[in-house]
C-alpha cells in the first residue's frame, strides 16, 4: 500500500518574520508541537520529517532532546551544529548528520552562513531507550552507501536520478520516501518536491525520475 502525503498539506511552523523564530519556516509531515493529529503520529519508528528553512543568522537556540535518533540531511546552505557532548561541526549540502540523544543531550542549530539554509530533519524512535549520546557526521554521502541506523531498525538511502532513470525501492516491511527535488513516480503515484510516500510491504517497486530528482528513502524493518 502507498499512502501519498503532499507538501501543501504539511503543517507550517516557525515564523519567517517575527518573534523568537524569526527567519525560520518549518514544514511538518507528522504531528508536532501544537499541531496534533491522532491519525498522523508516526510511521514505524519515524516520528518527524521536518523541512527546515533558515534565513542567514537564524537558528534554534540550545534545546534538549532525549530517547530520539535525529538524522539531518542538508539540501542547500550550511548548518552549524554544537551540542553539550562537545561536538561542533558545519554540515553542508549532501551531508548526513546523526545525533543519538540517548538519555539526554542539548544542542544548537544555526545558519551562520550568508546564504539561505534548507535541511530535512527526521526523528526516529530507538529500539532501546537510554544510553550515552553519540554523534556522526558523514560528509558527501554516496548513493551506493546507505546510512545504517541499527538503533531504530532503519536504513537511509539517497537516490539521485536523471530524467527517465529507474531505481529500485527497497523490499521492506516499510519504506518512507521524501522527495527533496524534482518529480518522481512510484507505483503509479507522482510525487513532487516536499511530497512523501509511506509504503507498507514494499516489494518489486521502482522509483522513476520524471525529471532530474533527489529523494530520501528510509528502509524500515517494521511499521
Secondary structure, DSSP 8 states (H G I E B T S, - for coil): -EEEE-GGGSEEEEESSSSTTTTEEEEESS-BTTB--TT-S-BTTEEEEEEEEE-TT-EEEEEEE-S-EEEEEEEESEEEEEETTS-EEEEETT-EEEEE-TT-EEEEEE--SSS-EEEEEEEE--SS--S--EEEEESS--TTS-EEEGGGTEEEEEEEE-TT-EEE---EEEEEEEEEES-EEETTEEE-TT-EEEEEEE-S-EEEESSSEEEEEEEES--
